Amino acid sequence: MLVSKALHIIFVTSWFAGLFYLPRIYVNLAMVADGAEDERKRLLLMANKLYRFMTPLGIIAVGLGFWLWFGYGFTGGWLHAKTSLVVFLILYHLYCGQLLRRFERGENTRSHTWYRFFNEVPVLVLFVVVFLVVLKPF
């Protein structure tokens, strides 16, 4: 089980790296000046590659999390709260994919400032999840 726990931590960390960086690319995409098509294409390429790379990382992280949950038989309110936040992160990840498709179609309606705030969401979730897992407050 310790190997599974170590792998879970590695894949969660890797997935979060993508969740932190992809919206940062969106900040830059939202700031691309009209007519700077090369810059736009380069950022879209980066975003697409990152999204395709981080999706399997998230799937493996969640799969290992379920493995640990059922293997250890964890219980308690903290686990329900953590699981709810993981579901939220999955939805956040999928929404990032929708935003990417909008950028590709040239349909972005959000400002770079909005993406700067959007970019902070996974950081806040990570703080709460780590404290829930370590402290198991309820």
C-alpha positions in Angstrom: 0.0 0.0 0.0 2.9 2.4 0.6 3.9 2.1 -3.1 0.3 3.0 -4.1 0.4 6.0 -1.7 3.7 7.2 -3.1 2.4 6.9 -6.7 -0.8 8.6 -5.7 1.2 11.6 -4.3 3.4 11.7 -7.4 0.5 11.6 -9.9 -1.5 14.2 -7.8 1.5 16.5 -7.8 1.9 16.1 -11.5 -1.7 16.7 -12.2 -1.7 19.8 -10.1 1.3 21.1 -12.0 -0.9 21.1 -15.1 -3.9 22.6 -13.2 -1.7 25.4 -12.1 -0.1 26.1 -15.4 -2.8 25.6 -18.0 -4.9 28.6 -16.8 -1.7 30.6 -16.7 -1.4 30.0 -20.5 -5.0 31.2 -20.7 -4.0 34.5 -19.1 -1.4 34.9 -21.9 -3.9 33.8 -24.6 -6.4 36.4 -23.3 -3.6 39.1 -23.6 -2.6 38.2 -27.2 -2.9 41.4 -29.4 -5.0 41.3 -32.5 -2.9 40.2 -35.4 -0.4 38.3 -33.3 -1.5 35.0 -34.9 1.9 33.3 -34.4 1.9 33.9 -30.7 -1.7 32.8 -30.4 -0.9 29.5 -32.3 2.1 28.9 -30.2 0.2 29.3 -26.9 -2.7 27.1 -28.2 -0.2 24.4 -29.1 1.3 24.6 -25.6 -2.1 24.5 -24.0 -3.3 21.5 -26.1 -0.2 19.5 -25.4 -0.4 20.3 -21.7 -4.1 19.4 -21.5 -3.5 16.1 -23.3 -0.6 15.3 -21.0 -2.3 16.2 -17.7 -5.5 14.4 -18.4 -4.1 10.9 -18.0 -2.1 12.1 -14.9 -5.4 13.1 -13.3 -7.1 9.9 -14.2 -4.3 7.8 -12.7 -4.2 10.1 -9.6 -8.0 9.6 -9.1 -7.7 5.9 -9.8 -4.9 5.4 -7.2 -7.0 7.5 -4.8 -9.9 5.1 -5.1 -7.4 2.2 -4.7 -6.2 3.6 -1.5 -9.7 4.4 -0.2 -10.9 0.9 -0.7 -7.6 -0.7 0.2 -7.3 1.1 3.5 -11.0 1.4 4.1 -10.7 5.1 5.2 -13.8 6.6 6.7 -14.8 9.9 8.2 -16.2 13.2 7.3 -12.8 14.5 6.1 -12.8 11.8 3.4 -16.2 12.9 2.1 -15.0 16.6 2.1 -11.8 15.6 0.2 -13.8 13.5 -2.2 -16.1 16.4 -2.9 -13.1 18.6 -3.6 -11.7 16.0 -6.0 -15.0 15.9 -7.9 -14.7 19.7 -8.0 -11.2 19.5 -9.4 -12.3 17.0 -12.0 -15.0 19.5 -13.1 -12.4 22.3 -13.1 -10.2 20.2 -15.3 -13.0 19.5 -17.7 -14.0 23.2 -17.7 -10.3 24.0 -18.6 -10.8 21.8 -21.7 -14.0 23.7 -22.6 -12.1 27.0 -22.3 -9.4 25.6 -24.5 -11.9 24.8 -27.2 -13.3 28.3 -27.0 -9.9 29.8 -27.4 -9.3 27.5 -30.5 -12.6 28.7 -32.0 -11.7 32.4 -31.2 -14.7 32.6 -28.9 -13.0 33.7 -25.6 -15.1 36.3 -23.8 -13.1 36.5 -20.6 -10.4 39.0 -19.7 -6.8 38.1 -18.6 -7.8 39.4 -15.1 -10.6 36.8 -14.9 -8.1 34.0 -15.8 -5.7 35.3 -13.2 -8.4 34.7 -10.5 -9.4 31.4 -12.2 -5.8 30.3 -12.0 -5.8 30.5 -8.2 -8.7 28.1 -7.7 -6.6 24.9 -7.6 -4.1 26.4 -5.2 -6.9 27.1 -2.7 -8.3 23.6 -3.2 -4.9 22.0 -2.7 -4.5 23.8 0.6 -7.8 22.5 1.9 -7.2 19.0 0.7 -3.7 18.7 2.3 -5.0 20.0 5.6 -8.0 17.5 5.4 -5.7 14.6 4.7 -3.1 15.4 7.3 -5.3 16.7 10.1 -8.4 14.6 9.5 -10.4 17.2 11.5 -13.7 15.3 11.4 
